[in-house]
């Protein structure tokens, strides 16, 4: 609304059900402005297995946009 732009680098784990677990901010520009919104949006993400049975293996991903 105020025309402020920025980016947030997040790190997170995906559990066996495809849910995001333990997200954290790695870097944000400007600091503290978009952190909560990015974490809130990320907590809604779900991953779907590509045809295989879900396992207990966890995958750590880093996503930057």
C-alpha positions in Angstrom: 0.0 0.0 0.0 2.9 2.3 0.7 5.0 1.3 -2.3 7.7 -0.5 -0.3 9.4 -3.3 -2.1 11.7 -6.0 -0.7 12.5 -9.7 -0.5 12.6 -12.4 2.1 14.8 -15.5 2.0 13.2 -18.4 3.9 14.4 -21.8 5.0 12.0 -24.6 5.9 11.5 -28.3 6.2 8.7 -30.3 4.5 7.4 -33.2 6.6 6.0 -36.6 5.4 2.5 -35.1 5.1 3.7 -32.3 2.9 3.4 -29.6 5.5 5.9 -26.8 6.1 7.7 -27.3 9.4 10.1 -24.9 11.3 10.3 -22.0 8.8 12.8 -19.3 9.5 13.9 -16.1 7.9 17.5 -16.3 6.6 17.7 -12.7 5.2 15.2 -9.9 4.6 15.4 -6.6 2.8 14.3 -4.3 4.3 14.7 -6.2 7.6 11.5 -6.9 9.6 9.1 -5.4 7.0 7.8 -8.5 5.2 9.0 -11.3 7.6 5.7 -12.1 9.3 3.7 -12.0 6.0 6.2 -14.3 4.3 6.2 -16.8 7.2 2.4 -16.7 7.3 2.1 -17.4 3.6 4.7 -20.2 3.7 2.8 -21.9 6.6 -0.1 -22.4 4.2 1.9 -24.2 1.6 1.4 -27.9 1.0 3.5 -30.3 -1.0 2.1 -33.3 -2.7 4.2 -36.5 -3.1 4.8 -37.3 -6.8 3.0 -40.7 -6.8 5.2 -42.4 -4.2 4.0 -43.4 -0.7 4.8 -40.7 1.9 7.9 -41.5 4.0 9.2 -40.1 7.2 12.1 -38.5 5.4 12.3 -34.7 5.7 13.5 -32.4 3.1 15.1 -29.0 3.7 14.4 -26.4 1.0 15.5 -22.9 0.6 13.2 -20.7 -1.5 13.9 -17.2 -2.7 11.6 -15.0 -4.7 
